[in-house]
């Protein structure tokens, strides 16, 4: 008899991260998982809650984060 899978709900905690645009045409980012490329047309670069740096697709960024502060246009 297999155990029934139960899906529960959770909400992402309100965490403030820093982000920036990609410098130049392509930027190499060293993450905990190794080197990843970030592209100015499609990515932002985030500094996470533990100081980790990683690229995030702009499409996912805008679905996940709300820009705070003065410059809300990116």
C-alpha positions as CSV (number, residue, x, y, z in Angstrom):
1,X,0.0,0.0,0.0
2,X,1.5,3.4,-1.0
3,X,1.3,6.4,1.2
4,X,-0.9,9.2,0.0
5,X,1.0,12.3,-1.0
6,X,-0.3,15.4,0.8
7,X,0.4,18.9,-0.7
8,X,0.6,21.7,1.9
9,X,0.7,25.4,1.3
10,X,3.4,27.8,2.3
11,X,4.1,31.5,1.7
12,X,7.6,32.9,1.0
13,X,8.8,34.9,4.0
14,X,9.1,38.6,3.3
15,X,12.9,38.9,2.8
16,X,14.7,41.9,1.4
17,X,17.5,41.2,-1.1
18,X,19.7,43.5,-3.1
19,X,19.8,43.3,-6.9
20,X,21.5,45.0,-9.8
21,X,21.7,44.9,-13.5
22,X,24.3,42.8,-15.4
23,X,27.4,44.8,-16.3
24,X,28.5,44.5,-19.9
25,X,27.4,41.9,-22.4
26,X,27.8,38.8,-20.2
27,X,28.9,38.5,-16.6
28,X,30.4,35.4,-15.0
29,X,29.0,34.9,-11.5
30,X,30.6,32.5,-9.0
31,X,27.9,30.9,-7.0
32,X,27.9,28.1,-4.4
33,X,27.1,25.7,-7.2
34,X,29.9,27.0,-9.5
35,X,30.2,29.5,-12.3
36,X,27.0,30.7,-14.0
37,X,26.6,33.3,-16.8
38,X,24.3,36.3,-16.4
39,X,23.0,38.1,-19.5
40,X,21.8,41.8,-19.5
41,X,18.8,41.1,-21.6
42,X,17.3,38.4,-19.4
43,X,18.9,38.5,-15.9
44,X,19.4,40.5,-12.8
45,X,22.0,39.7,-10.2
46,X,20.8,39.2,-6.6
47,X,22.7,39.3,-3.3
48,X,20.8,37.0,-1.0
49,X,20.2,37.0,2.8
50,X,23.5,35.2,3.5
51,X,25.5,37.4,1.1
52,X,25.4,34.8,-1.7
53,X,25.4,36.2,-5.3
54,X,23.4,34.6,-8.1
55,X,21.7,35.5,-11.3
56,X,17.9,35.4,-11.6
57,X,15.8,35.6,-14.8
58,X,14.0,39.0,-14.9
59,X,10.7,37.2,-15.6
60,X,11.0,35.2,-12.3
61,X,12.3,38.3,-10.4
62,X,9.2,40.4,-11.3
63,X,6.9,37.5,-10.3
64,X,8.8,37.0,-7.0
65,X,10.0,40.4,-5.8
66,X,8.6,43.9,-5.5
67,X,11.1,46.7,-6.0
68,X,11.3,49.0,-3.1
69,X,12.9,52.4,-2.9
70,X,13.1,55.3,-5.3
71,X,14.0,53.7,-8.6
72,X,11.2,51.2,-9.4
73,X,11.8,51.2,-13.1
74,X,14.4,48.8,-14.4
